[in-house]
Amino acid sequence: MNENNRLSGMRGFTVIWFGQLVSMLGTGMTNFALSFYIFQKTGQATALTIAIFCFVAPSIILSPLAGALVDRSNRKLVIILTDLAAGFVTLAWLVILATSGDLELWQIYLGNIITGAFNSLQFPAFSAAVSLMIPKAQFSRAAGMLDFAGAASNILAPAFAGALLGPIGLVGIMLIDVVTFVVAIVGVAIVRMPQPEPEEIPAGGQRPSLWQDSLYGFRYIRQRPSLLGLQFAFTALNFISAFGAIIATPMILARTANNAGSLAVVESIAAFGGVAGGLLMSTWGGPKRKVKGVLLGMSAESILGPVVIGLSRAVPGWAIGSFLSQFFIPIINGSNQAIWQSKVPPAVQGRVFATRRMIAQISFPVAVLFAGPLADRVFEPVMNSGGVFAALFGPLVGTGAGAGMSLMVLFSGLLGIAVGLIGYSIPAVRNVETILPDFDATPVVPAATAAEAAP
């Protein structure tokens, strides 16, 4: 098929989106089934966390290098390659299981490392490709559709995997996953993805080395205070909100005497919030000034999410707060993505977006290291009956088991409100959309200059 005759624009993106939705569903089913398999095999949470770390670590660490590779390559082929790699890993696991009947932990860890390494390529390649596929006015809608797909798979994948694990086993679920990768690859293959114009290299100059290109994203963001401030706000919120997100699960279990049903209700309703937010963003497109969706959205999410969750002491309050928190996330992410896609030239988006992702995501594992010890050794003891802060904060969050973690969630919400408002109070950040020109803006020649140039 001639490249020019392939689907393009929003229709083409919708085809790719559907393929990614199917693929996310298959991947989610495999992740659920593998988590069950690992815990059943070891009985240890540590094995699960190591498996997650093996995927996340290379995905974050290799991001700058991945961005440089994306900008040097055909982005359509990169996306197909990442899906092929993930599919081959799942296929290898499937063959091992089918032939030996057992999957060793080291094989799962190795597979996750490989998948995580290729995953570092997918975000910058996909984001950069979409920037040239669809009009700027559709950027936030496209991001909303992707958030909707992720939230929908979070609801459906555990349900499908749980229902199918007994009848068809882990092998059957992995086979379904392989088929979903094929759907995603076909969706990308039949769509037209324009390539950006090559970067101009000064006469007599040489293209920077791969290592120099890997550092380009850091330099690009640092040299633009508006984008740097926006990234700082996003990274700060990720770090702060990670404390609340990590602690919310043990908080609910502690306050319900380890009632798994209560936790399941809260998490399911939260996932529906993500679906609702993604659906709204994909139809509405977000506020006209996207920076309001980012910074004011951060404050709204924090006050209606973590603050409500922290102040609540029962399932209804936790469910409402979780729903609203997840509802605002697609609005924040979609608005932020639209700003970056509009301002950063497509030729360098791979490097810049990969760096941006690394800076934002590296805060999460750092928060993981501190959240547990802070809860167990500081907040829980001081909020026990007779604890140092029990009299001061007890009227707000109660005392006893889980109260200290509720206070942590509440504090994370209050700090999140501050991050959004402080970011919005800084002119260079608040006016990012007017300070920085869009990448396709045509320079306007001043009238005086034009007159002087006239014969």
C-alpha positions as CSV (number, residue, x, y, z in Angstrom):
1,M,0.0,0.0,0.0
2,N,1.3,3.4,-1.0
3,E,2.1,5.5,2.2
4,N,0.0,8.4,0.9
5,N,-3.0,6.2,0.6
6,R,-2.9,5.0,4.2
7,L,-5.3,6.3,6.9
8,S,-4.1,9.6,8.4
9,G,-5.2,12.4,10.7
10,M,-7.6,11.8,13.5
11,R,-9.0,8.7,11.7
12,G,-5.6,7.2,11.6
13,F,-5.0,8.0,15.2
14,T,-8.3,6.4,16.2
15,V,-7.2,3.2,14.4
16,I,-3.9,3.2,16.4
17,W,-5.7,4.1,19.6
18,F,-8.0,1.1,19.2
19,G,-5.0,-1.2,18.6
20,Q,-3.3,0.2,21.7
21,L,-6.5,-0.2,23.8
22,V,-6.6,-3.9,22.8
23,S,-2.9,-4.3,23.5
24,M,-3.2,-2.6,26.9
25,L,-6.0,-5.0,27.8
26,G,-3.9,-8.0,26.8
27,T,-0.8,-6.7,28.7
28,G,-3.0,-5.9,31.7
29,M,-4.4,-9.5,31.7
30,T,-0.8,-11.0,31.5
31,N,0.4,-8.7,34.3
32,F,-2.5,-9.7,36.6
33,A,-2.0,-13.4,35.9
34,L,1.8,-13.1,36.3
35,S,1.4,-11.3,39.6
36,F,-0.9,-14.1,40.8
37,Y,1.6,-16.7,39.5
38,I,4.6,-15.1,41.3
39,F,2.8,-14.7,44.6
40,Q,1.5,-18.2,44.4
41,K,5.0,-19.5,43.6
42,T,6.8,-17.6,46.3
43,G,4.3,-16.3,48.8
44,Q,6.4,-13.1,49.0
45,A,5.6,-9.5,48.1
46,T,9.4,-8.9,47.5
47,A,9.3,-11.1,44.4
48,L,6.5,-8.9,43.0
49,T,8.3,-5.7,43.7
50,I,11.5,-7.0,42.1
51,A,9.5,-7.9,39.0
52,I,8.0,-4.4,38.8
53,F,11.4,-2.8,39.4
54,C,12.9,-4.8,36.6
55,F,10.4,-3.2,34.2
56,V,10.4,0.3,35.6
57,A,14.2,0.8,36.1
58,P,15.3,0.4,32.5
59,S,12.3,2.2,31.2
60,I,13.4,5.3,33.2
61,I,17.2,5.0,33.1
62,L,17.3,4.5,29.3
63,S,14.9,7.3,28.5
64,P,17.4,9.9,27.3
65,L,19.2,7.4,25.1
66,A,15.9,6.2,23.8
67,G,14.9,9.7,22.9
68,A,18.0,10.3,20.9
69,L,17.5,7.0,19.0
70,V,13.8,8.0,18.3
71,D,14.9,11.3,16.7
72,R,17.4,9.5,14.5
73,S,14.9,6.8,13.4
74,N,11.6,6.2,11.6
75,R,9.1,6.6,14.4
76,K,6.6,4.3,12.9
77,L,9.1,1.5,12.8
78,V,10.2,2.2,16.4
79,I,6.7,1.9,17.6
80,I,6.3,-1.4,15.7
81,L,9.6,-2.6,17.1
82,T,8.6,-1.9,20.7
83,D,5.4,-3.9,20.3
84,L,7.2,-6.7,18.6
85,A,9.8,-6.9,21.4
86,A,7.0,-7.1,24.1
87,G,5.2,-9.7,22.0
88,F,8.3,-11.8,21.6
89,V,9.0,-11.7,25.3
90,T,5.4,-12.9,26.1
91,L,5.7,-15.6,23.4
92,A,9.0,-16.8,24.9
93,W,7.3,-17.1,28.3
94,L,4.4,-18.9,26.7
95,V,6.7,-21.4,25.0
96,I,8.7,-22.0,28.3
97,L,5.5,-22.6,30.2
98,A,4.0,-24.9,27.5
99,T,7.1,-27.0,27.3
100,S,8.3,-27.2,30.9
101,G,5.2,-26.3,32.8
102,D,7.1,-23.8,35.0
103,L,8.4,-20.2,34.6
104,E,11.4,-19.3,36.8
105,L,11.6,-16.0,38.5
106,W,14.8,-15.0,36.7
107,Q,13.1,-15.6,33.4
108,I,10.3,-13.2,34.4
109,Y,12.8,-10.7,35.6
110,L,14.9,-10.9,32.4
111,G,11.7,-10.6,30.3
112,N,10.7,-7.5,32.2
113,I,14.1,-5.9,31.8
114,I,13.9,-6.4,28.0
115,T,10.3,-5.1,27.8
116,G,11.2,-2.1,30.0
117,A,14.1,-1.2,27.9
118,F,12.0,-1.2,24.7
119,N,9.2,0.6,26.5
120,S,11.6,3.5,27.0
121,L,11.4,4.0,23.2
122,Q,7.6,3.8,22.9
123,F,6.5,7.0,24.8
124,P,8.8,9.4,23.0
125,A,8.2,7.7,19.6
126,F,4.4,7.6,20.0
127,S,4.1,11.2,21.4
128,A,6.3,12.6,18.7
129,A,4.5,10.7,15.9
130,V,1.1,11.9,17.0
131,S,2.3,15.6,16.9
132,L,2.5,15.4,13.1
133,M,-0.5,13.1,12.6
134,I,-3.2,15.3,14.0
135,P,-4.0,19.0,14.2
136,K,-2.9,20.9,17.3
137,A,-6.5,21.4,18.3
138,Q,-6.8,17.6,18.8
139,F,-3.6,17.1,20.9
140,S,-5.4,17.1,24.3
141,R,-8.3,15.0,22.9
142,A,-5.8,12.4,21.8
143,A,-4.2,12.4,25.2
144,G,-7.6,12.0,26.8
145,M,-8.4,9.0,24.6
146,L,-5.1,7.3,25.6
147,D,-5.9,8.0,29.3
148,F,-9.3,6.5,28.7
149,A,-7.8,3.4,27.2
150,G,-5.4,3.0,30.1
151,A,-8.2,3.4,32.7
152,A,-10.6,1.1,30.8
153,S,-7.9,-1.6,30.7
154,N,-7.3,-1.2,34.4
155,I,-11.0,-2.1,35.0
156,L,-11.4,-4.8,32.4
157,A,-8.0,-6.6,32.5
158,P,-8.3,-7.9,36.1
159,A,-11.9,-8.9,35.6
160,F,-11.1,-10.8,32.4
161,A,-7.9,-12.4,33.7
162,G,-9.6,-13.4,37.0
163,A,-12.4,-15.1,35.0
164,L,-10.2,-16.8,32.5
165,L,-7.2,-17.8,34.7
166,G,-9.0,-20.9,35.9
167,P,-10.4,-22.2,32.6
168,I,-7.4,-21.5,30.3
169,G,-4.5,-20.8,32.7
170,L,-1.5,-18.6,32.4
171,V,-0.6,-20.1,29.0
172,G,-4.0,-19.2,27.5
173,I,-3.9,-15.6,28.8
174,M,-0.4,-15.1,27.4
175,L,-1.7,-16.4,24.0
176,I,-4.4,-13.8,24.1
177,D,-1.8,-11.2,24.9
178,V,0.3,-12.2,21.8
179,V,-2.8,-11.8,19.6
180,T,-3.4,-8.3,21.0
181,F,0.1,-7.3,20.1
182,V,-0.6,-8.4,16.6
183,V,-3.7,-6.2,16.6
184,A,-1.6,-3.2,17.8
185,I,1.1,-3.7,15.2
186,V,-1.4,-4.0,12.3
187,G,-3.1,-0.8,13.5
188,V,0.2,1.1,13.3
189,A,1.2,-0.5,10.0
190,I,-1.9,0.5,8.1
191,V,-1.7,4.2,9.2
192,R,0.3,7.0,7.7
193,M,2.8,8.6,10.1
194,P,4.6,11.6,8.7
195,Q,8.2,12.0,9.6
196,P,9.6,15.4,10.8
197,E,11.9,17.5,8.6
198,P,15.5,16.6,9.4
199,E,17.4,18.9,11.8
200,E,19.5,21.5,10.1
201,I,23.2,21.0,10.6
202,P,25.3,24.1,10.2
203,A,27.6,24.1,7.1
204,G,30.8,22.3,7.9
205,G,29.3,21.0,11.1
206,Q,28.8,17.4,12.2
207,R,25.8,15.7,13.8
208,P,26.3,15.4,17.5
209,S,27.2,12.0,18.9
210,L,24.5,9.7,20.3
211,W,25.8,10.5,23.8
212,Q,25.5,14.3,23.1
213,D,22.0,13.8,21.7
214,S,21.1,11.9,24.9
215,L,21.8,15.1,26.9
216,Y,20.0,17.4,24.4
217,G,16.6,17.1,26.2
218,F,18.1,18.4,29.5
219,R,19.7,21.4,27.8
220,Y,16.5,22.2,25.8
221,I,14.3,22.2,28.9
222,R,16.8,24.1,31.0
223,Q,17.1,26.9,28.4
224,R,13.4,27.5,28.4
225,P,12.3,28.7,31.9
226,S,8.6,28.4,31.2
227,L,8.9,24.7,30.3
228,L,11.4,24.1,33.1
229,G,9.0,25.6,35.6
230,L,6.1,23.6,34.2
231,Q,8.2,20.4,34.5
232,F,9.3,21.3,38.1
233,A,5.6,21.7,39.0
234,F,4.7,18.3,37.4
235,T,7.7,16.5,39.0
236,A,6.9,18.0,42.4
237,L,3.3,16.9,42.2
238,N,4.3,13.4,41.1
239,F,6.7,13.1,44.1
240,I,4.2,14.5,46.6
241,S,1.2,12.6,45.3
242,A,3.2,9.4,45.2
243,F,3.2,9.4,49.0
244,G,-0.6,9.5,49.1
245,A,-1.0,7.0,46.3
246,I,1.4,4.4,47.9
247,I,0.0,4.8,51.4
248,A,-3.7,4.8,50.5
249,T,-3.9,1.0,50.0
250,P,-2.4,0.1,53.4
251,M,-4.4,2.9,55.0
252,I,-7.7,1.5,53.8
253,L,-6.7,-2.0,54.9
254,A,-5.6,-0.8,58.3
255,R,-8.8,1.1,58.9
256,T,-11.0,-1.8,57.7
257,A,-9.3,-4.6,59.5
258,N,-7.7,-5.9,56.3
259,N,-11.1,-6.0,54.4
260,A,-10.1,-6.8,50.8
261,G,-13.6,-6.2,49.6
262,S,-13.5,-2.6,50.8
263,L,-10.2,-2.0,49.0
264,A,-11.6,-3.6,45.8
265,V,-14.6,-1.3,45.9
266,V,-12.5,1.8,46.3
267,E,-10.0,0.8,43.5
268,S,-12.8,-0.1,41.1
269,I,-14.6,3.2,41.6
270,A,-11.3,5.0,41.2
271,A,-10.8,3.3,37.9
272,F,-14.2,4.4,36.7
273,G,-13.1,8.0,37.6
274,G,-10.2,7.6,35.2
275,V,-12.5,6.4,32.5
276,A,-14.9,9.3,33.0
277,G,-12.0,11.8,33.0
278,G,-10.5,10.3,29.9
279,L,-13.9,10.3,28.1
280,L,-14.5,13.9,29.0
281,M,-11.1,15.0,27.8
282,S,-11.4,13.1,24.5
283,T,-14.7,14.8,23.7
284,W,-14.1,18.3,25.3
285,G,-10.4,18.7,24.7
286,G,-9.7,20.6,27.9
287,P,-9.7,24.3,28.7
288,K,-8.7,26.8,26.0
289,R,-5.7,27.8,28.1
290,K,-4.1,24.4,28.6
291,V,-1.9,25.7,31.5
292,K,-5.1,26.1,33.6
293,G,-5.9,22.5,33.0
294,V,-2.4,21.6,34.3
295,L,-1.8,23.9,37.3
296,L,-5.4,24.6,38.4
297,G,-6.2,21.0,37.7
298,M,-3.4,20.0,40.1
299,S,-4.9,22.0,42.9
300,A,-8.4,20.7,42.1
301,E,-7.3,17.1,42.0
302,S,-5.4,17.5,45.3
303,I,-8.3,19.1,47.2
304,L,-11.0,16.8,45.9
305,G,-8.8,13.7,45.9
306,P,-6.1,13.2,48.6
307,V,-7.6,15.8,51.0
308,V,-11.0,14.1,50.9
309,I,-9.5,10.6,51.2
310,G,-7.3,11.7,54.1
311,L,-10.2,13.3,56.0
312,S,-12.5,10.3,55.4
313,R,-12.8,7.3,57.7
314,A,-15.0,4.9,55.6
315,V,-15.4,3.5,52.2
316,P,-17.9,6.1,50.8
317,G,-15.5,9.0,51.4
318,W,-12.5,7.1,50.1
319,A,-14.4,6.0,47.0
320,I,-15.5,9.6,46.2
321,G,-12.0,11.0,46.8
322,S,-10.4,8.3,44.6
323,F,-13.0,8.8,41.8
324,L,-12.4,12.5,41.7
325,S,-8.6,12.2,41.9
326,Q,-8.5,9.8,38.9
327,F,-11.1,12.0,37.1
328,F,-8.8,15.0,37.1
329,I,-5.6,13.1,36.1
330,P,-6.5,12.8,32.3
331,I,-7.3,16.6,32.3
332,I,-3.9,17.4,33.9
333,N,-2.0,15.0,31.7
334,G,-3.8,15.8,28.5
335,S,-3.4,19.6,28.9
336,N,0.3,19.2,29.8
337,Q,0.9,16.9,26.8
338,A,-0.9,19.4,24.4
339,I,1.4,22.2,25.6
340,W,4.6,20.2,25.0
341,Q,3.5,18.9,21.7
342,S,2.6,22.4,20.5
343,K,5.8,24.1,21.7
344,V,8.6,21.5,21.0
345,P,9.6,21.1,17.3
346,P,8.8,17.5,16.1
347,A,12.4,16.9,15.0
348,V,13.6,17.0,18.7
349,Q,10.4,15.8,20.4
350,G,11.9,12.3,20.9
351,R,14.8,13.6,23.0
352,V,12.8,16.3,24.9
353,F,9.9,14.0,25.7
354,A,12.1,11.2,26.8
355,T,13.9,13.5,29.2
356,R,10.7,15.0,30.4
357,R,9.4,11.5,31.2
358,M,12.5,10.5,33.0
359,I,12.5,13.6,35.2
360,A,8.8,13.1,36.0
361,Q,8.9,9.4,36.7
362,I,12.2,9.1,38.7
363,S,10.4,10.9,41.6
364,F,8.1,7.9,42.0
365,P,10.7,5.2,43.1
366,V,12.3,7.9,45.4
367,A,8.9,8.4,47.1
368,V,8.5,4.6,47.4
369,L,11.8,4.4,49.4
370,F,10.5,7.0,51.9
371,A,6.7,6.4,52.1
372,G,6.8,3.1,54.0
373,P,9.3,4.0,56.6
374,L,7.6,7.4,57.2
375,A,4.3,5.7,57.7
376,D,5.5,2.9,60.0
377,R,8.1,4.8,62.1
378,V,6.8,8.3,62.2
379,F,3.2,9.0,61.3
380,E,1.5,5.8,62.7
381,P,3.2,6.0,66.1
382,V,2.4,9.7,66.6
383,M,-1.2,9.2,65.7
384,N,-1.8,6.2,68.1
385,S,-4.0,6.9,71.1
386,G,-1.8,9.1,73.3
387,G,0.6,9.8,70.5
388,V,2.4,13.2,70.1
389,F,0.0,14.5,67.4
390,A,-3.1,12.6,68.4
391,A,-4.7,15.5,70.2
392,L,-3.8,18.0,67.5
393,F,-4.9,16.0,64.4
394,G,-7.1,13.4,65.9
395,P,-10.3,15.5,65.4
396,L,-9.4,15.6,61.6
397,V,-8.3,12.0,60.9
398,G,-9.0,10.1,64.1
399,T,-6.5,8.0,66.0
400,G,-5.3,4.4,66.1
401,A,-4.5,2.0,63.2
402,G,-4.3,3.8,59.9
403,A,-4.8,7.4,61.3
404,G,-1.1,8.2,60.7
405,M,-1.3,7.1,57.1
406,S,-4.6,9.2,56.7
407,L,-2.6,12.2,57.9
408,M,0.1,11.5,55.3
409,V,-2.5,11.4,52.5
410,L,-4.1,14.6,53.8
411,F,-0.7,16.4,53.9
412,S,0.1,15.2,50.4
413,G,-3.2,16.7,49.2
414,L,-2.4,20.0,50.9
415,L,1.1,20.2,49.4
416,G,-0.4,19.3,46.0
417,I,-2.8,22.3,46.3
418,A,0.2,24.5,47.0
419,V,2.2,23.2,44.1
420,G,-0.6,24.1,41.6
421,L,-1.2,27.5,43.0
422,I,2.5,28.4,43.3
423,G,3.1,27.3,39.8
424,Y,0.1,29.4,38.5
425,S,1.4,32.5,40.5
426,I,4.7,32.5,38.5
427,P,4.2,34.5,35.3
428,A,6.8,32.6,33.3
429,V,5.0,29.4,34.0
430,R,1.4,30.7,33.9
431,N,2.1,32.3,30.5
432,V,4.0,29.5,28.9
433,E,1.5,29.3,26.0
434,T,2.1,32.9,25.0
435,I,5.8,33.2,25.9
436,L,6.9,30.3,23.8
437,P,5.8,30.2,20.1
438,D,4.2,27.1,18.7
439,F,6.7,25.0,16.7
440,D,4.9,25.7,13.5
441,A,4.4,29.4,14.1
442,T,5.3,31.6,11.1
443,P,7.5,34.5,12.1
444,V,5.8,37.8,11.6
445,V,7.9,40.5,9.9
446,P,7.4,43.9,11.8
447,A,5.7,46.6,9.7
448,A,8.6,49.0,10.1
449,T,11.1,46.4,8.9
450,A,8.9,45.6,5.9
451,A,8.6,49.3,5.0
452,E,12.3,49.8,5.3
453,A,12.9,46.9,3.0
454,A,10.6,48.1,0.3
455,P,12.3,49.7,-2.7
